[in-house]
Structure formats: C-alpha cells, structure tokens
C-alpha cells in the first residue's frame, strides 16, 4: 500500500496544480477509457452475439455506442485542452508528453473530419431520394474506400499515441504508482478481451454486417479493409 501511494520517482515530489490534475483526469477518461471502448465496440460488435444474422441486418447499437463514446471523448478533449492551455507556466508539462498529446489531438481532428466527409450510406436501409440503393458505402466508391483506410489506420495510430501520451504524462507529473497500475490493468483487460473476440472471429466486415453475405453486392466483391477483418458465409 505504501508503494502504491508513493510517487513513481521517489527522487521527485508529486506537486501539481489544479489545472494539471484535472487535465490529466479528463484526458485519461477520454483517451484511456472512452476511445478504446468505442474502437472495440465498433470492431467486434457489428454483429451482436444474440443477433439473428443474416435474417436481422444493420444492428445499429454498435454504431450509436461508438458515436457516443467518441463524441463524448472529443468534448472531454476540448475541456482537457482548455485546462492545460490556461494552466500557470509552472504547471505545464513539456517534453515527450507535449508532442504525443498534440499528435493525438491532431489525429482526433482527422477522425472527426473524416467522419463528416465519409459520404452517403445508401442500400435498402438508407436509399437515395429517388429510391435507388446508390450510396458511397453501398457502392464502395473511391470516397468510401479512402475514408475507411484513413479512419481505421489513423484510429489505431491515435490509440497508440494516446497511450504513450498518458504514460509519459503520468511519469512527467510523477503520479502515484497506483495510477499507473490502474490504467495498465484496465488496458490489459481490454487487450485480453480483444484477443478473445478476435479468436472468435467477431471482427466482421462492416459491409457484410449491414447488408448481408450476398456475393453480388458491390462491397462483398472487394477484400475487407483492415487487419484481421473477417467475412461470414
């Protein structure tokens, strides 16, 4: 217990101001909890375990949960950024954390912008105004292909960058050991869950989860985008 309460570096004091302490709490909640949860739900729960797929398609609980997690995280990021920008000069943290933090925020901006520019959905559940199933996602247009590559790639890079930002921030603030242990245990549980879900082949292609396995559909004629993404028959 004494070790858990002690700072990570015994040679330095753990003295941080109000702005810095709340910046840390808010950013850990955003990047360490909400963002990875949103990613895991979007990757592994497009088809829910009790869903009668392919009779029941386009189960949108994963989509709504993913959006709630990521939008809430973005709001918290803005608040956390405000905290650190308004902190006294003596209360700011430079070094690796500064670079990693700004890089993570830049990637978050890329994700938000990409989401707004991803194009139309189409298909039988969201047809065009003329009633046709045409849409960027249903047709897997170049616009949609670019979005998926950037969105998935930047998303996973952001996860890595933000994890490094959190760890470097804890070290530079000389946080108590229990904080580092808690976040590492939480991440270990998430990683373990991902391993289990991946082995169960739950990372199903978005296109197939929404519109089914019909090989004649445009998206099913392409290779799934992303590492470890599977298709069901």
C-alpha positions in Angstrom: 0.0 0.0 0.0 2.8 2.3 0.8 4.4 1.7 -2.6 1.1 2.3 -4.4 0.6 5.7 -2.7 4.2 6.7 -3.3 5.2 8.8 -6.5 6.7 6.9 -9.4 10.0 8.6 -9.0 11.0 8.8 -5.3 13.6 11.4 -6.1 11.0 13.9 -7.2 8.0 15.5 -5.5 4.4 14.9 -6.8 3.2 18.5 -6.7 0.9 19.6 -9.5 -1.7 22.4 -9.7 -5.5 22.2 -10.1 -5.3 22.7 -13.9 -2.8 20.0 -14.5 -4.5 17.4 -12.2 -7.9 17.9 -13.9 -6.3 17.9 -17.3 -4.9 14.5 -16.5 -8.1 13.1 -15.2 -10.2 14.3 -18.1 -7.7 13.1 -20.8 -7.4 9.7 -19.2 -11.1 9.3 -19.2 -11.3 10.4 -22.8 -8.3 8.6 -24.3 -7.8 5.8 -21.8 -11.4 4.7 -21.4 -13.9 6.1 -23.9 -11.8 6.0 -27.1 -10.6 2.4 -26.7 -14.1 1.2 -25.7 -15.6 2.9 -28.8 -13.0 1.3 -31.0 -13.5 -2.2 -29.5 -17.3 -2.0 -29.8 -17.1 -0.8 -33.5 -14.6 -3.6 -34.4 -16.1 -6.6 -32.6 -19.8 -5.9 -32.1 -21.2 -5.0 -35.5 -23.0 -8.4 -35.2 -24.2 -9.0 -31.6 -23.9 -12.5 -30.2 -27.7 -12.9 -29.9 -28.4 -11.3 -33.3 -30.2 -13.5 -35.8 -27.8 -12.6 -38.6 -28.3 -12.6 -41.6 -32.0 -12.5 -41.1 -31.6 -9.4 -39.0 -29.2 -6.9 -40.5 -27.9 -3.5 -39.7 -28.0 -3.8 -35.9 -27.1 -0.1 -35.1 -26.4 -0.4 -31.3 -22.7 -0.7 -32.1 -22.8 2.4 -34.3 -24.7 4.5 -31.7 -22.4 3.4 -28.9 -19.3 4.1 -31.0 -20.5 7.6 -31.7 -21.5 8.3 -28.1 -18.1 7.2 -26.9 -16.1 9.1 -29.5 -18.2 12.3 -29.3 -18.1 12.3 -25.6 -14.3 11.8 -25.7 -13.9 14.7 -28.1 -15.9 17.0 -25.8 -13.6 15.9 -22.9 -10.5 16.5 -25.0 -11.6 20.1 -25.6 -12.1 20.6 -21.9 -8.8 19.0 -21.1 -7.0 21.1 -23.7 -8.5 24.2 -22.2 -7.3 23.2 -18.8 -3.7 22.8 -19.9 -3.7 25.9 -22.1 -4.9 28.0 -19.1 -2.6 26.5 -16.6 0.2 28.6 -15.0 3.5 28.3 -16.8 4.9 26.3 -13.8 2.1 23.8 -14.1 2.5 22.8 -17.7 4.3 19.6 -18.8 6.7 19.8 -21.8 8.9 17.1 -23.3 7.6 13.9 -24.9 4.1 14.3 -23.4 3.7 17.7 -25.2 4.5 16.2 -28.6 2.4 13.0 -28.0 -0.5 14.9 -26.7 -0.7 17.3 -29.7 -0.2 14.4 -32.1 -3.1 12.6 -30.5 -5.4 15.6 -30.8 -4.4 16.1 -34.4 -5.4 12.5 -35.2 -8.7 13.1 -33.3 -9.3 16.0 -35.6 -8.6 13.9 -38.7 -11.1 11.3 -37.4 -13.8 13.9 -36.8 -13.3 15.5 -40.2 -13.2 12.1 -41.9 -16.5 11.1 -40.3 -18.2 14.2 -41.7 -16.8 13.6 -45.2 -17.4 9.8 -45.4 -20.2 10.2 -47.9 -23.7 8.7 -48.1 -24.7 5.3 -46.9 -27.2 4.0 -49.5 -28.5 0.5 -49.6 -32.0 -0.7 -48.9 -32.0 0.8 -45.3 -30.9 4.3 -46.4 -31.8 4.8 -50.1 -31.2 7.9 -52.1 -34.0 10.5 -52.6 -35.0 8.7 -55.9 -35.4 5.4 -54.1 -32.3 3.8 -55.5 -29.8 2.0 -53.3 -26.9 4.0 -54.6 -24.6 5.4 -51.9 -20.9 5.8 -51.2 -20.9 3.0 -48.7 -23.3 0.6 -50.5 -21.3 1.1 -53.8 -17.9 1.2 -52.0 -17.0 4.3 -54.1 -13.4 5.6 -54.0 -14.5 8.2 -51.5 -15.7 5.5 -49.1 -12.5 3.4 -49.7 -10.3 6.3 -48.8 -12.4 7.1 -45.7 -12.1 3.5 -44.4 -8.4 3.3 -44.9 -7.7 6.6 -43.2 -10.3 6.2 -40.5 -9.1 2.8 -39.4 -5.4 3.5 -39.8 -5.5 6.9 -38.1 -7.7 5.4 -35.4 -5.3 2.7 -34.4 -2.3 5.1 -34.6 -4.2 7.5 -32.3 -4.8 4.7 -29.8 -1.0 4.0 -29.6 -0.1 7.7 -29.5 -2.6 8.5 -26.8 -1.5 5.5 -24.7 2.1 6.8 -24.9 0.9 10.3 -24.0 -0.9 9.1 -20.9 2.1 7.1 -19.7 4.5 9.9 -20.4 2.2 12.4 -18.7 2.0 10.2 -15.6 5.7 9.9 -15.5 6.4 13.6 -16.0 3.9 14.6 -13.4 5.4 11.9 -11.1 2.0 10.5 -10.4 1.4 7.9 -7.6 2.2 4.3 -8.6 -1.5 3.3 -8.2 -2.5 5.5 -11.1 0.0 3.7 -13.4 -1.0 0.3 -12.1 -4.7 1.0 -12.5 -4.5 2.2 -16.1 -2.2 -0.7 -17.1 -4.6 -3.2 -15.6 -7.5 -1.6 -17.4 -5.7 -1.8 -20.7 -4.7 -5.4 -20.0 -8.3 -6.3 -19.6 -9.2 -4.6 -22.9 -6.3 -6.4 -24.7 -7.4 -9.7 -23.3 -11.0 -9.0 -24.5 -9.7 -8.2 -28.0 -7.7 -11.4 -28.1 -10.8 -13.4 -27.2 -13.1 -11.5 -29.6 -10.5 -11.9 -32.4 -10.2 -15.6 -31.9 -14.0 -15.9 -32.1 -13.9 -14.1 -35.4 -16.1 -11.3 -34.2 -14.3 -8.6 -36.2 -16.8 -8.8 -39.0 -16.7 -6.6 -42.1 -18.9 -3.6 -41.7 -20.4 -4.0 -45.2 -21.4 -7.6 -44.6 -22.8 -6.8 -41.1 -25.1 -4.2 -42.6 -26.2 -5.7 -45.9 -25.5 -9.4 -45.5 -23.3 -12.0 -47.3 -24.9 -11.8 -50.8 -21.8 -12.1 -53.1 -23.5 -10.0 -55.8 -23.4 -6.8 -53.6 -20.6 -4.4 -54.6 -18.9 -4.3 -51.2 -18.8 -8.1 -50.9 -16.9 -8.3 -54.2 -13.9 -6.5 -52.5 -11.4 -7.6 -50.0 -12.4 -6.3 -46.5 -10.4 -3.3 -45.4 -8.4 -3.6 -42.2 -6.2 -6.2 -40.5 -8.0 -9.2 -39.1 -11.4 -8.3 -40.6 -13.4 -11.4 -41.5 -16.5 -12.3 -43.5 -19.1 -14.8 -42.7 -20.8 -17.2 -45.2 
